[in-house]
Amino acid sequence: MKPADQNHTYASTVGRKSRQSKIAKTVHANENKIHLRAVEHNISHADDIFQSSNMSNLSNIGIHDFVGSFCTVDTTYVSHDPLHMPKHENAFEQAIRITPTSFCKCCERFLFPEQCKHVSEKLLLNIALQQLHLSSTDFLCTTCKTSLTKSRMPSISSIGNNLHVPDVPKHLSALNKIEKRLLCQIQVFMLMIILPGGQFAEKGLVLNLPVDVTDIANQVESIGNNTHMCAVNFEASKLTSVKTKHFVRPSYLQKAFKWLQENNHLYTRTTDTLNSKPSETDNTCRRCHVDQEQCDSIEENSLIPIDYTVPHVPDTLNPSHDLPVINVARSAEAPVNIYDIEYGEEKAFPWLFPTGVGGFRGTYHPQKISPSIYFRYRFYNRNAQWRTDITYLLHSAAMSDILALKQSIGVYMKMRKPSVLSQGGVPLTVADVKHSCSNPNITETSYMFMKKIRGTVAYFKNALYNVLAMFRSLGPPTIFMTLSADDLHWPELGMLLENISYDEAQQKNSFMSSMRHNPLMTAIHFERRFKALMKHVIHAKHKPLGNVKDWFIRVEFQNRGSCHYHMFLWVDGIPSAVSDDPRLLSYISQVIHTDIPSQADDPELYQLVRRLQTHSHSQYCRPTSRSICRFGFPKKVCEETIILSHSVASAQNGRFYETKRSADAVYINSYNPTILRHFRSNMDIQIINNAKVLLITYAIICASQNQMN
């Protein structure tokens, strides 16, 4: 089992906009700039995917049923409504319950209430923009309104830049993953696995191989309408003996091919044999007597972990029955980049671009659009078909970095080397690049053009420079805090994912199924929840941590796929950690708690501490039963908070204090009552000194996971 915070590769820095110092500048993240890699994860177990033909027969249960038994997280907790409870900031509770209420009339991106901009009278009188059919009751996003005010059509305009895609017809939306794959003229090959928490992830390379679907369409037609289930055999590579068998519904495929032939210009020459007319989709596979929802579970049968016990499989889906077989030959074409060729996206994802237009690369776009803006347009569209399609989401996330790297590749050759004769430097030559090892200026700075690509060495080096600049200008930070996500139990997240009321969300035990199919909205909620915490709790009038003047954040995604924040906070007016000032001892006692509150006096906090802050040993903290917990549990019993001597603090990796802790709280992780009460997830908080700052900085930014262990 891998550590919970394994995925250190994806990070971001966050700072206050009011700070003017460029040397201490950090990068802000907002809901308009959600990381596209929010669903990518660094997984080191290739055998987490089960490709047995036995499991490919799974149809009598849904994948969410399996996840419920595989996930070890308690999903039975139901909280009370904290909106009108004492000790709660109502502004925070109201902020985290806000859901998108409208959409931008120009780019069709969904908008939260604070993002909605009204259409001004000036825009209504602009003749050049009348093709948008704006009215005074419409809303615009900030990006579109800024461009339209300057009489410029935004590149993300659905109508102005021909990015609009019609709704997916029922003949394509009713297909499962394998059936959709058989329609593709460019097939996407990537390894999809299930994380320990049940969410999807992509591992390894992503290949896009052109294929000829004419033979597949003819095989589907030859099977006939009387057969309602058939097997699909994909020709295996000569380098592997792995064979997978999947099941599809030929009647559904026939209707899909027929619809594409009549409505998609890329399929006009697919086959001339599909003469059957599309009809209403029957919700029952008559031969197998399995309803539509059960049939859809077939699409995920190859994602079951290998340690899952195979359930009873109905005889109607047993491979021993003689079913017709569709043989899919291996592609002999070379891999392509679908974002470099015309109609690449439309051929790879025909169910998302049903009419064959609207993709990234097309001559029908009047304005050129960058990849990052294009993906943001797709994923934030009011139509959820792109962000809820896991295949498209993972594929786009993997390709976005490749496209960003290609855009930045020319920066290296534009570098200028220093010269005595020229104050501005002279351009690099081919000889300089060939002998770059002998030129330290080139070797040390040549990769810095990749600093905006998350996960690269240059990205982390730039993040390190940022935090070191903050250390220099602000001094050492006062607090190091970690916030995790209790996303299975947040009713506010359920309101966003399922468009239900708070009371309805409270009645549900878990939102696992919705989270798995909409990870982007899950990440958006976590970020908005954190912003509300900073604005309405930490910076509110009560100031539970004191006067926080600045902060630095590192965002990562845990091995289970949920967000995880590490942050430094600079608190004004707090004595240095190396001093013996009694105010420091008082501050630690007020901010950090390690006790179990009284159940009678504060039942809400008692329940939160017991459920979220109680440590239990696992393979992560204690690899063997005889080893010592790497987090130091159980902790020492201490009658009151004390400051340790320098020699004792040095032996404890810089931890210079012990908090008040009773015998029944030796497994309680440190917390702040106000933050825990509002954020309602596992947290850790420490007061740090100079030595601890260096260790934490190295751990969360510089070191690889193996070095951290």
RAFENRA-V726809 format. One record per pair of residues at least 4 apart in sequence whose C-alpha atoms are under 6 Angstrom apart, sorted by the first residue. I is the first residue (numbers start at 1). J is the second residue. Records with the same first field share a line. If there is no record, write none. Layout:
# RAFENRA-V726809
I: J / J
This chain:
# RAFENRA-V726809
3: 620
4: 558 / 559
5: 558
6: 559
7: 42 / 557 / 558
8: 556
9: 455
10: 454 / 455 / 556
11: 554 / 555 / 556
12: 554 / 555
13: 26 / 27 / 552 / 553 / 554
14: 26 / 27 / 28 / 552 / 553
15: 26 / 551 / 552
23: 469
24: 466 / 469 / 470
36: 397
37: 397
40: 201
41: 201
48: 305
49: 193 / 303 / 305
50: 302 / 303 / 304 / 305 / 306
51: 302
53: 244 / 245
55: 301
56: 246 / 301
59: 294 / 295 / 297 / 298
62: 297
64: 513
67: 71 / 198
71: 197
75: 509 / 510
76: 509
83: 90 / 93
92: 532 / 536
96: 529
97: 492
99: 496
100: 111 / 112
101: 112
102: 110 / 111
103: 108 / 109 / 110 / 111
104: 108 / 109 / 139 / 140 / 141
105: 140
106: 157
107: 156 / 157 / 158
108: 381 / 382
109: 380 / 381 / 382
110: 381 / 382
111: 115
116: 139 / 141
117: 139 / 140 / 141
118: 139
119: 136
140: 145
144: 154
145: 149
147: 152 / 154
148: 152 / 153
155: 367 / 369
157: 161
158: 162 / 163 / 164
161: 365 / 366
162: 365
163: 358
165: 358
170: 174
171: 256
172: 256 / 351
175: 179
176: 296 / 299
177: 299
178: 299
184: 347 / 348
185: 210 / 211 / 347
186: 209 / 210 / 211 / 347 / 348
187: 208 / 209 / 348
188: 207 / 208
189: 206 / 207
190: 206
191: 202 / 203
192: 201 / 202
193: 200 / 201 / 303
194: 198 / 199 / 200
195: 199 / 560
196: 560
197: 560
199: 516
208: 335 / 336
209: 335
211: 331
214: 270 / 271
220: 250
225: 251
228: 249 / 285
229: 248 / 249
230: 247 / 248 / 323 / 324 / 325
231: 246 / 247 / 325
232: 245 / 246 / 247 / 325 / 326 / 327
233: 245 / 327
234: 328
235: 329 / 330
255: 278
260: 264
261: 267 / 268
263: 355
264: 355 / 356
283: 292
284: 291 / 292
285: 289 / 290
288: 316
338: 344 / 345
339: 361
342: 361 / 362
345: 349 / 359
346: 350 / 353 / 356 / 359
350: 354
376: 380
377: 381
379: 386 / 387
384: 388
387: 393
388: 517 / 518
390: 394
392: 396
396: 400
405: 409
416: 425 / 426 / 427 / 428
417: 425 / 426
418: 425
419: 425
432: 436
440: 444
442: 446
448: 458
450: 458
451: 458 / 459
452: 459
454: 459
470: 474
471: 475 / 476
477: 568 / 569 / 570
478: 569 / 570 / 571 / 687 / 688
479: 568 / 569 / 686 / 687 / 688
480: 567 / 568 / 685 / 686
481: 567 / 684 / 685
482: 565 / 566 / 683 / 684
483: 564 / 565 / 683
484: 564 / 681 / 682
485: 681
486: 681
488: 510 / 511
491: 505 / 506
494: 498 / 505
495: 499 / 500 / 501
514: 518
515: 519
525: 529
532: 536
533: 537
534: 538 / 539
535: 539
536: 540
538: 543
539: 543
547: 571 / 572
548: 570 / 571
549: 570 / 571
550: 570
551: 568 / 569
552: 567 / 568
553: 566 / 567
554: 565 / 566
555: 564 / 565
556: 564
557: 561 / 562 / 563 / 564
558: 562
575: 584
577: 689
588: 592
591: 672
592: 671 / 672
593: 670 / 671 / 672
594: 661 / 668 / 670
595: 661 / 665
597: 606
598: 602
599: 603 / 606
608: 612
609: 613
610: 614
612: 682
613: 668 / 669 / 682
614: 667 / 668
615: 667
618: 622
619: 623
621: 629 / 630
622: 627 / 629
629: 633
634: 666 / 667
635: 666
637: 661 / 662 / 663
638: 660 / 661
639: 660
640: 660
641: 658 / 659 / 660
642: 657 / 658
643: 657
644: 656 / 657
649: 654 / 655 / 656
650: 654
654: 691 / 692
661: 665
670: 684 / 685
671: 684 / 685
672: 676
673: 677
675: 679
676: 680
688: 692
693: 697
697: 701
698: 702 / 703
699: 703 / 708
703: 707
